[in-house]
Amino acid sequence: MERAEPSVIRLATPADIGGIFAIYDEEVLHGTATAQTVPFTAEEREAWFARHTPDLHPLVAAVEADGFVAGWAGLSPWSPRQAYRRSAENSVYVARSRHGRGLGRALMRELLARTLRDTPVRLVIARPTERNVASIRLHESLGFQTVGVLRHVMEKFGELQDVRILSLDLDARTP
Ligand SMILES: CC(C)(COP(=O)(O)OP(=O)(O)OC[C@H]1O[C@@H](n2cnc3c(N)ncnc32)[C@H](O)[C@@H]1OP(=O)(O)O)[C@@H](O)C(=O)NCCC(=O)NCCS
C-alpha cells in the first residue's frame, strides 16, 4: 500500500480549494457520501470557501509537505434561521488513498476543538447515509448519538438511500 506522508491539520486556505474539491467531487460524481450530484463551478467553490469563517463555521484541512490535501472537515449552517445559529452540520472527507490511517478522526477532533473554542456552535449534526458504516462509526467514536433515520429521503444513481441523523452536544461532552 502507498505510504501517506505525514500531514499537518490546520485551517484551510484558498490554496487548498483545488485539493478539497478533488476529494469532494469524487463523492459527488461516484459516491453517495453527499447528496450533491453536480460539481460546483469555480465561482461556487470560492463562495463556499468564503462562507467558512473560523469564528462560526471553521474549515480545516490535512495537508502534506508537498501541498497535497489528504482530507478536510468543516461546518455549515444547519438552517439559515437565526435561532439555529448554535447548531451546524459537519462534513469530513478523506482522499481514498489516505483512508484508514486515522485522518478522519484527527480532522474531526481538530474541527470540534476549534468549534468549542472559537464559535458559538454547540450542537453538531452529521447526516451519513445508512450504508456509510465508516462515517457512522467515526462519528459514534467521537460521541455522536443517533437521533433517527430518514427512510428513502435520498435517491442517487437510481437507488433510494436512508439517511441517519446523529448529533453531538458539545456542552454535554466529556473531554
Ligand atoms: C468517513 C471517512 C471520513 C473516515 O475517514 P478515515 O480517515 O478513513 O477514518 P479513520 O482512519 O480516522 O478512522 C476513524 C474511525 O472511523 C471508523 N471507520 C473508518 N473507516 C471504517 C470502515 N471502513 N469501516 C468501519 N469503520 C470505519 C472506525 O471507528 C475508525 O476507528 P478505529 O480505526 O479505531 O476502528 C472516510 O471514509 C471518507 O472520507 N469517506 C468518504 C466521505 C464520507 O463518507 N464522508 C462522511 C460524509 S457523512
The ligand as a MOL file (V3000), in Angstrom:
LIG
                    3D

  0  0  0     0  0            999 V3000
M  V30 BEGIN CTAB
M  V30 COUNTS 48 50 0 0 0
M  V30 BEGIN ATOM
M  V30 1 C -15.6750 8.5280 6.7410 0
M  V30 2 C -14.2070 8.8860 6.4820 0
M  V30 3 C -14.0300 10.3970 6.5810 0
M  V30 4 C -13.3370 8.2010 7.5600 0
M  V30 5 O -12.0040 8.6910 7.4110 0
M  V30 6 P -10.7170 7.7680 7.7180 0
M  V30 7 O -9.5410 8.6480 7.7820 0
M  V30 8 O -10.6840 6.6500 6.7280 0
M  V30 9 O -11.0940 7.2040 9.1520 0
M  V30 10 P -10.1030 6.9450 10.3830 0
M  V30 11 O -8.9280 6.1490 9.9070 0
M  V30 12 O -9.8240 8.2280 11.0810 0
M  V30 13 O -10.9900 6.0230 11.3030 0
M  V30 14 C -11.6490 6.5300 12.4500 0
M  V30 15 C -12.7560 5.5800 12.8550 0
M  V30 16 O -13.7630 5.5620 11.8460 0
M  V30 17 C -14.3040 4.2250 11.7310 0
M  V30 18 N -14.0050 3.6990 10.4020 0
M  V30 19 C -13.1890 4.2550 9.4600 0
M  V30 20 N -13.2170 3.5100 8.3410 0
M  V30 21 C -14.0490 2.4740 8.5860 0
M  V30 22 C -14.5190 1.3740 7.8020 0
M  V30 23 N -14.1190 1.1820 6.5330 0
M  V30 24 N -15.4050 0.5250 8.3590 0
M  V30 25 C -15.8530 0.7000 9.6220 0
M  V30 26 N -15.4440 1.7340 10.4220 0
M  V30 27 C -14.5540 2.5830 9.8950 0
M  V30 28 C -13.6370 3.4110 12.8200 0
M  V30 29 O -14.4220 3.5480 14.0030 0
M  V30 30 C -12.3310 4.1330 12.9900 0
M  V30 31 O -11.7640 3.9510 14.2510 0
M  V30 32 P -10.7990 2.6890 14.5530 0
M  V30 33 O -9.7610 2.6920 13.4760 0
M  V30 34 O -10.2590 2.9950 15.9110 0
M  V30 35 O -11.6740 1.4980 14.4790 0
M  V30 36 C -13.7220 8.3620 5.1030 0
M  V30 37 O -14.1010 7.0200 4.9750 0
M  V30 38 C -14.2750 9.1380 3.9250 0
M  V30 39 O -13.7230 10.1670 3.5260 0
M  V30 40 N -15.3730 8.6330 3.3280 0
M  V30 41 C -15.9670 9.2950 2.1600 0
M  V30 42 C -16.5940 10.6090 2.5530 0
M  V30 43 C -17.6450 10.4290 3.6230 0
M  V30 44 O -18.3560 9.4430 3.6680 0
M  V30 45 N -17.7300 11.4460 4.4910 0
M  V30 46 C -18.7110 11.4960 5.5350 0
M  V30 47 C -19.9940 12.0400 4.9750 0
M  V30 48 S -21.2790 11.9890 6.2300 0
M  V30 END ATOM
M  V30 BEGIN BOND
M  V30 1 1 1 2
M  V30 2 1 2 3
M  V30 3 1 2 4
M  V30 4 1 2 36
M  V30 5 1 4 5
M  V30 6 1 5 6
M  V30 7 2 6 7
M  V30 8 1 6 8
M  V30 9 1 6 9
M  V30 10 1 9 10
M  V30 11 2 10 11
M  V30 12 1 10 12
M  V30 13 1 10 13
M  V30 14 1 13 14
M  V30 15 1 14 15
M  V30 16 1 15 16
M  V30 17 1 15 30
M  V30 18 1 16 17
M  V30 19 1 17 18
M  V30 20 1 17 28
M  V30 21 1 18 19
M  V30 22 1 18 27
M  V30 23 2 19 20
M  V30 24 1 20 21
M  V30 25 1 21 22
M  V30 26 2 21 27
M  V30 27 1 22 23
M  V30 28 2 22 24
M  V30 29 1 24 25
M  V30 30 2 25 26
M  V30 31 1 26 27
M  V30 32 1 28 29
M  V30 33 1 28 30
M  V30 34 1 30 31
M  V30 35 1 31 32
M  V30 36 2 32 33
M  V30 37 1 32 34
M  V30 38 1 32 35
M  V30 39 1 36 37
M  V30 40 1 36 38
M  V30 41 2 38 39
M  V30 42 1 38 40
M  V30 43 1 40 41
M  V30 44 1 41 42
M  V30 45 1 42 43
M  V30 46 2 43 44
M  V30 47 1 43 45
M  V30 48 1 45 46
M  V30 49 1 46 47
M  V30 50 1 47 48
M  V30 END BOND
M  V30 END CTAB
M  END
